[in-house]
């Protein structure tokens, strides 16, 4: 059977120009390509991966100025807008932005950008104007709107981006994916909305981290984790779709040179851990709430109960898969997670789950049982972690052939 494993494709489009005034972060919406180093983004076309925003009248603003994503917020609102991919004429390692926006008292607009480093791989979301760790040829932007008063809205009227190359002062070295032991809690909140706009279902398969730098857009797994029980007996590979459980800008997995906040804490230690155990920051998170547990990750109920078989909150081993290098693949199923097995056999012990949309790192491949999956029939199995194997027919890799060496 022919197996077609298409990679993502960038198409061209014409974007509307807008007034550009104040220097800021980065933009919103539409698949584009340019030969020049500067371009305008269309901030008025809202689609499925945008959260609580509207582009009415060519101005981007909050759709509901009293909508609260979480019960912790009692006033104001939030929303986000993501552009489509934009192909650069010349690779660059920095994208800056000029933003024309009205920000009444108590409101703010932030712009982050990211760059694609391979067929499936992206840098973390980074404040516009900050150098990426490597040159990129495709970029995307995210505009975040905030208000701390019900009914008061910021308004974005125009956004211009420019790409160049700059010294990589805070660049991260290419290494194996980072892994830390982290206290995990169960998210629950069925029927609620995550930071990327996903409506939480029963036994859902995603995780939350306390920083938007590793937040995947809706229905994608650009940023995914491998989360395992403390003895590594079971693991799940799942996309990051929410921000929390404590803090919103604590990318604790990064070194101090890159970490957005709490640079004096050890790499790999969440601020919530330091606040809970050591009274750090007065025992509060970055929103001023008293930290009630040391959690640095929230697990969707499906990850918590079905993937790991947990019965209570506790320590887990978390690998932040996008921080590593090498070939990757994106899990594509009919919707349910797929079994991760101990060897390349459909009868091998189940070692956990890989959620739909999760982007996994492929260490190597072996030949095993023939499997018919999303991308046809094959005997290729990919090792995605220690003694963790999945059929290649469920991974979108951009190739019908192995993308990693033989194990």
C-alpha positions in Angstrom: 0.0 0.0 0.0 1.2 3.5 -0.8 1.8 5.5 2.3 1.6 9.3 2.0 3.0 11.3 4.9 2.7 14.9 3.8 4.5 17.6 5.7 3.1 21.1 6.3 3.0 23.5 3.3 3.5 27.3 3.2 1.3 29.1 0.7 1.3 32.7 -0.5 -1.3 35.3 0.3 -1.6 39.1 0.1 -1.9 40.8 3.4 -3.6 44.1 4.2 -1.3 47.0 5.3 -2.0 48.9 8.5 -0.7 51.9 10.3 2.5 51.1 12.2 3.6 53.2 15.2 4.7 51.8 18.5 7.6 49.3 18.7 6.5 46.0 20.4 6.3 42.3 20.0 4.7 40.5 16.9 1.5 39.8 14.9 -1.4 37.7 13.8 -3.1 35.5 10.9 -2.4 34.4 7.2 0.0 32.3 5.2 2.5 34.5 3.4 5.9 34.7 1.7 8.1 37.7 1.0 11.4 38.4 -0.7 12.0 41.5 1.6 12.8 41.6 5.3 9.7 43.5 6.3 6.0 42.9 5.9 2.6 43.7 7.3 0.3 41.2 9.0 -3.5 41.1 8.7 -4.9 41.3 12.2 -8.6 41.2 11.2 -9.1 37.6 10.1 -9.8 35.4 13.1 -10.0 31.6 12.7 -10.2 28.3 14.8 -6.9 28.6 16.7 -7.6 32.1 18.0 -9.1 32.6 21.5 -11.7 35.2 22.5 -10.8 37.8 19.9 -12.6 39.4 17.0 -11.3 41.3 14.0 -14.4 43.4 13.3 -13.8 46.5 11.3 -10.2 45.6 10.7 -9.3 46.0 14.4 -8.3 43.1 16.6 -9.8 43.2 20.1 -11.3 41.0 22.8 -14.6 39.4 21.7 -15.9 39.2 25.3 -14.3 41.7 27.6 -15.6 39.9 30.7 -14.7 36.3 29.7 -12.4 34.5 32.2 -10.6 31.3 31.1 -10.0 30.2 34.7 -11.8 30.6 38.0 -8.7 32.3 39.5 -9.4 35.5 37.5 -12.3 37.5 38.8 -12.2 40.6 36.5 -11.0 41.5 33.1 -10.4 39.2 30.2 -7.8 37.7 27.8 -7.5 36.5 24.3 -4.9 35.5 21.7 -4.4 35.6 17.9 -2.0 33.5 15.9 -0.8 34.2 12.4 -0.4 31.6 9.8 3.1 30.7 8.8 5.2 33.3 6.9 8.1 32.2 4.7 11.2 34.5 4.7 13.1 35.2 1.6 16.4 34.9 3.5 16.9 32.9 6.8 17.1 35.1 9.9 17.4 34.5 13.6 15.4 37.5 14.9 12.0 38.9 14.2 11.0 42.3 15.5 7.6 44.0 15.4 6.0 47.4 15.3 2.5 47.5 16.7 -0.2 50.1 16.4 -2.5 49.6 19.4 -4.8 51.4 21.8 -4.2 50.2 25.4 -6.5 51.8 27.9 -5.4 51.8 31.6 -5.4 48.2 32.9 -4.9 46.6 29.4 -1.9 45.3 27.6 -0.9 43.7 24.3 2.1 41.3 24.0 3.6 39.9 20.8 5.7 36.7 20.6 7.2 35.0 17.6 8.6 31.6 16.8 10.6 30.1 13.9 10.5 26.7 12.3 13.8 24.9 12.3 12.8 21.8 10.4 9.8 20.2 8.8 8.0 19.7 12.2 10.2 21.6 14.6 9.8 25.1 16.1 11.7 27.3 18.5 9.8 28.3 21.6 7.5 31.3 21.5 9.9 34.3 22.1 9.2 38.0 22.7 9.7 39.7 19.4 13.1 41.3 19.0 14.8 38.4 20.9 17.2 36.2 18.9 16.2 32.6 18.2 18.8 29.9 18.9 19.3 29.3 15.2 18.4 30.9 11.9 14.9 30.1 10.6 13.1 30.4 7.3 9.5 30.3 8.4 8.0 32.3 11.2 4.7 32.7 13.0 3.5 35.3 15.5 1.1 35.4 18.5 -0.6 38.5 19.8 -1.9 38.3 23.4 -4.5 40.8 24.6 -5.1 41.3 28.4 -7.5 43.4 30.5 -7.9 43.5 34.3 -11.2 45.3 34.2 -14.5 43.9 32.9 -15.7 45.7 29.8 -12.3 47.4 29.0 -10.6 46.3 25.8 -7.2 46.9 24.1 -7.4 47.3 20.3 -4.7 46.4 17.8 -5.0 48.4 14.5 -1.8 47.3 12.7 1.2 45.2 12.9 4.5 45.2 11.0 7.2 42.6 11.2 10.9 42.6 10.2 13.5 39.9 10.1 17.2 40.1 10.5 20.2 38.4 12.1 21.6 39.3 15.4 24.2 38.0 17.9 22.7 35.1 19.8 23.4 36.3 23.3 20.8 34.1 24.9 20.9 31.2 22.4 20.3 27.7 23.7 22.8 25.0 22.7 21.5 22.0 20.8 21.3 19.1 23.3 19.2 16.1 24.2 15.8 17.0 25.4 15.7 18.3 29.0 14.1 16.1 31.7 13.2 17.0 35.3 11.4 15.5 38.2 8.3 17.7 38.7 5.3 17.5 41.0 2.2 17.0 39.0 -1.5 17.7 39.7 -4.6 16.6 37.8 -6.2 19.4 35.8 -9.9 18.2 35.6 -12.0 21.2 34.6 -14.1 19.3 32.1 -16.0 21.7 29.9 -13.5 24.5 30.5 -11.3 26.2 27.9 -7.6 25.9 27.8 -5.2 28.7 26.9 -5.1 27.6 23.3 -8.9 27.5 22.9 -9.4 23.8 23.4 -12.6 22.8 25.2 -11.7 20.1 27.8 -13.4 16.8 27.4 -13.7 13.8 29.8 -10.4 11.8 30.1 -8.7 14.4 27.9 -5.1 14.0 26.8 -3.0 17.2 27.1 -0.8 18.9 29.8 -0.4 22.4 31.1 2.9 24.2 31.8 3.3 27.5 33.6 4.5 29.5 30.6 3.2 30.3 27.2 6.6 29.8 25.7 5.8 26.2 25.2 2.1 26.4 24.3 0.9 24.6 21.2 -1.7 26.2 19.0 -5.1 24.5 19.0 -5.2 21.0 17.4 -1.4 20.8 17.2 1.5 19.5 19.2 4.4 21.8 18.3 5.3 21.6 22.0 4.8 18.2 23.6 6.2 16.4 26.6 6.9 12.9 27.7 5.6 12.5 31.2 6.4 9.3 33.1 5.7 7.8 36.5 8.6 8.3 38.9 9.7 4.7 38.2 9.3 5.2 34.5 7.0 2.2 34.3 4.4 4.1 32.3 4.7 7.2 30.1 2.4 9.4 28.0 3.4 11.7 25.2 1.1 14.6 25.1 0.8 18.1 23.7 1.0 21.3 25.8 -2.4 23.0 25.4 -2.8 25.0 28.6 -0.9 27.4 30.9 -0.6 26.6 34.6 -1.1 25.3 37.2 0.7 28.2 39.0 2.3 31.1 37.2 2.1 32.2 33.6 5.6 33.1 32.6 7.7 30.5 34.4 9.6 28.5 31.8 11.6 26.8 34.5 13.1 24.2 32.1 15.2 26.9 30.6 18.6 28.1 31.9 18.8 31.5 33.7 20.1 33.2 30.5 16.8 32.4 28.7 14.3 31.9 31.6 11.7 34.7 31.5 11.2 35.1 35.2 12.8 33.8 38.5 16.3 33.6 37.0 17.8 33.1 40.5 16.1 29.7 40.9 17.9 26.5 39.7 17.1 25.4 36.2 14.4 22.8 36.3 12.8 24.1 39.6 9.4 25.6 39.2 8.7 28.8 41.0 5.7 27.0 42.7 8.1 24.5 44.2 10.2 27.3 45.7 7.2 29.2 46.9 5.5 26.2 48.5 8.6 24.7 50.2 10.8 27.7 50.8 8.5 30.7 50.9 10.0 32.1 47.8 8.3 35.3 46.5 6.4 35.4 49.7 4.9 32.0 49.0 2.9 33.5 46.0 2.9 32.9 42.2 3.3 35.7 39.6 -0.5 36.5 39.8 -0.2 37.1 43.6 -2.0 33.9 44.6 -0.8 31.9 47.5 0.7 28.7 46.2 -1.1 25.7 47.6 1.2 22.9 46.2 4.6 22.7 44.4 3.2 21.7 41.0 5.0 22.5 37.8 2.7 20.6 35.5 -1.0 19.9 35.2 -2.1 16.6 33.6 -5.3 16.2 31.7 -7.5 13.5 33.2 -6.7 11.0 30.4 -3.0 11.5 30.9 -3.4 11.2 34.7 -5.6 8.1 34.9 -5.2 6.3 31.6 -1.7 7.2 30.4 0.1 7.0 33.8 -2.4 5.1 35.9 -2.0 7.7 38.8 -4.5 7.8 41.6 -3.2 10.9 43.4 -1.0 14.0 42.7 2.7 13.3 42.9 6.2 13.4 41.3 6.6 12.5 37.6 9.6 12.7 35.2 8.9 15.3 32.5 10.8 15.5 29.2 10.3 18.7 27.3 10.6 17.2 23.9 11.0 20.3 21.8 14.2 21.2 23.7 16.0 18.3 22.0 17.2 17.9 18.4 16.9 15.2 15.8 14.1 13.7 13.7 10.5 14.0 15.0 7.0 12.8 14.1 3.5 13.9 14.9 1.0 11.4 16.1 -2.0 11.2 13.8 -4.9 8.9 14.9 -8.7 9.0 14.5 -8.7 10.9 17.8 -7.9 8.4 20.6 -4.4 8.1 21.9 -2.3 5.1 20.6 -0.6 2.5 22.6 3.1 2.7 23.2 4.7 -0.7 23.4 7.8 -2.3 24.9 9.0 -3.7 21.5 8.0 -3.6 17.8 5.1 -6.0 18.3 1.4 -5.6 18.6 1.4 -8.1 21.4 4.2 -6.5 23.4 3.4 -5.0 26.8 1.8 -1.6 26.7 4.1 1.0 28.3 1.8 4.0 28.0 0.1 6.2 25.5 0.9 8.7 22.8 -1.9 11.3 22.4 -3.2 12.5 19.0 -1.2 15.6 17.9 1.7 14.8 20.2 5.1 15.5 18.5 7.6 12.9 19.5 11.3 12.5 19.1 12.4 9.5 17.0 15.6 8.0 18.4 15.9 5.1 15.9 13.8 2.5 14.1 13.4 -1.3 13.9 11.4 -3.7 11.8 8.6 -5.5 13.5 5.0 -6.6 13.1 3.1 -5.2 10.0 0.6 -2.6 11.0 -2.0 -0.7 9.0 -2.5 2.8 10.4 -3.2 6.4 9.3 -0.4 6.4 6.7 -0.9 3.0 5.2 0.8 -0.4 6.0 4.4 -0.9 7.2 6.7 -3.0 9.3 8.7 0.1 10.5 8.5 0.9 14.2 10.0 4.0 15.8 11.6 4.1 19.2 10.4 7.3 20.8 11.9 6.8 24.3 13.6 4.2 26.4 11.8 0.9 25.5 9.0 2.9 24.0 7.9 1.9 20.4 5.1 3.0 18.1 4.2 2.0 14.6 5.6 4.5 12.0 2.2 4.3 10.2 0.7 6.6 12.9 3.5 9.2 12.7 3.5 12.1 10.3 7.2 12.5 9.6 7.2 14.0 6.0 8.6 10.7 4.6 7.4 7.2 3.9 10.9 5.9 4.7 12.6 5.8 8.1 13.8 9.3 9.3 16.1 8.0 12.0 18.9 5.4 11.9 18.4 1.7 12.6 18.5 0.9 16.3 
